Structure formats: C-alpha cells, structure tokens
Amino acid sequence: MKYDDYISYQKEQKRLRRENIAMLAAAALLMAALWVFGSGGATPHEEFLMARVREAQNHIWELKEKLGAADETADPDRTGLIGFEWSGLSTTLGSLPAKRTSCDPRWAAVMDRWFDKLNIKRGDSVLLLSSSSFPGLILNTLTAAEARGVKLTFVLSLGSSSWGANVPKATWPEMAAILRRRGLIRSAVYACTPGGDRETGGGLSDETIEEMRRVCRGEGTRLVIHKSLEEVIDWKMDIVHAVKPKVVISIGGSESNMGGDEAILNLSPGLHTKAGDNGGNGVIGLALAEGIPVIHLLNIKKLAAEEGIPFDARRGYRNLRGKRGLVCAAASLCLFAAFLFVFKGRRFARAE
C-alpha cells in the first residue's frame, strides 16, 4: 500500500468509527427514551387509586392490631387483609401467596383499565358477586368502581378460604364499616349468603351461622340461606335481571358463581366479553350466555402474570406495566433490527 493510500485508509477508518459511535449513542438514547417515557407505568388516576387502597389498608391493619390478629409473618406488607389460616368462618383451604398478591393496590388500576375497555361510565350498573376469600380484591374493586361513580350492587358470601376475611369481628362488612367512617369507600353489602357447601351454609356450625347473622344485622343487611345450590343460582340471576349490570364481577370461587359444570374450570381468569365463552351453568356462565361481560377473578397466579403484577412480591406498587408497554417494546425491537440492518451494510476499508 502506498503512503497516500494508507493515510486515506486511516482517515476513512476514523470517520467510520465516529459515525458508528454516533449511531450507537443515538440508538441508546432513543431506546432509553422509549423505556422511560413509553412504558410509563401508572397514570395519575391509577396512582390515586393505588394510594387510596393503601390508605384503607392502613386503617384495617390498625383494626387487626386492636383485635390481636395482626400477623406480620403472614402479612409482611401490613395490609390487614390477610386472615387466619383457619377459623369457624373458613370453608376451604386457600393459598397464602395468592391472598397476599390479591392485596396489591395495583389491582385497582387493572380493574380501572378493564372498566375502560367496557366503556363503564358514571351511573352504569355494576354487579359484584364475591366470596370473602379475597378481601384485597374486594377493596381494589370497590375503590376503582366508586371512583368511576358506578351504581354498584354487592352480594357477599361470608364464608372464606384460608387467609381470607375469616377473622371474627373483622369480617368484610366489619372492616368496610371502618372504611366508610373514614370516607374511603361508600358501598355497603346488598345481601349475604353463608357460603359453605353448595353456598347454603353446609359444613358451617350453628354458632358460625349465628355469628354471620350478627354481622349482617350490624351491616343493615340480610343473610340469605337457600335450600339448594340451584336456588342460590336462581336468586342471584334474579338480581342480575333486576339491576341489568353492564358487567358482572365475580371474586373467588363461590359455588353459585362457578356452578357445577366442569366447563368453568376451563374459563381463564380476567375479562370476558364474548357470549360464546363457555362459563358453565353458574352465574358466570349464565351471564355470559346472556351477553353480559364478566370479570372472573380467580387463579390469581395466572392472572397476575397476565396483568404484569408480580406474584407474592413485597411492596413496589409503582412499577405497574404501562398501557403503552407492548407498543414501546415492539418499537424498540424494530429499532434494534433497523440498526442491525444498517450495520450489516457498512463498508470498512481494508489494506491490501
């Protein structure tokens, strides 16, 4: 190689290096901007909902402390919404990690996004059918629904699986009464069922049924005990037809909500809007068959993974997956692919 050619080669290499560094720096800055501004996390309204849930949890924790039922081993985030492993109000076994995950305030934001998808507006009718197994989800749902100004009808089963709202003197109605006095929620329970086998109180002691009656009297509501599961389903469907909800929300595994058809076991958790989704012969399936959207809150581990909520994680409520997260991830991948294509076509001078 001649000296002049060598000098030209060196200059060309320096130019290419400068261009490469500039392009890589630009790509890094752009991808960082997509990550910071695109994934976004929670909106200001979602942050408000989550903060409100956390404030409510603080008051419930104080109640549990007064009752001597606060347990930081089972409830390290001090939500107050984790009950006993077993009590007279317990009906089935439950998963402690799932119960802790259900207390995460990010569920209020997830619920709000589902309401957006359904175009739920102020004054719309919403029907909440819940067991007492997931008081965390009840609180998150009420917080999101009330902030939207919906007309809520709430039917509660007082029976609970392990670690739910199964603490005597701290059932959901009793916890809710404190939150209403603090102005954190407004909704009261329309009617209660006992839960238990076939949701008729089966397997519960007479003392437990009497305790449930006491709770209902304090709430100003009634304990409805039917003779068969079919009667409970018919009764709840009468409520569906009376209030004409824009969505039915089912929390937990109340037998009347689920029904006795194994088809319900194949229904994924989350939002369902298609009448063709086979939800069995319980209230969930019957509502879907009538074209009423259903939010099915069960199988918390699977649902949390789908909605971007860490399973059984300690506090860190702000890192909710943003609405634009998937779009920005796709944009980042496209940008990366474009740079691979550009760099593949770059020419580098070579000495001979």
Beta strands, then each sheet from edge to edge (+ up, - down):
strand 1: 90-92
strand 2: 125-130
strand 3: 151-157
strand 4: 160-161
strand 5: 191-193
strand 6: 247-251
strand 7: 270-272
strand 8: 294-297
sheet 1: 1+ 4+
sheet 2: 5+ 3+ 2+ 6+ 8+ 7-
end
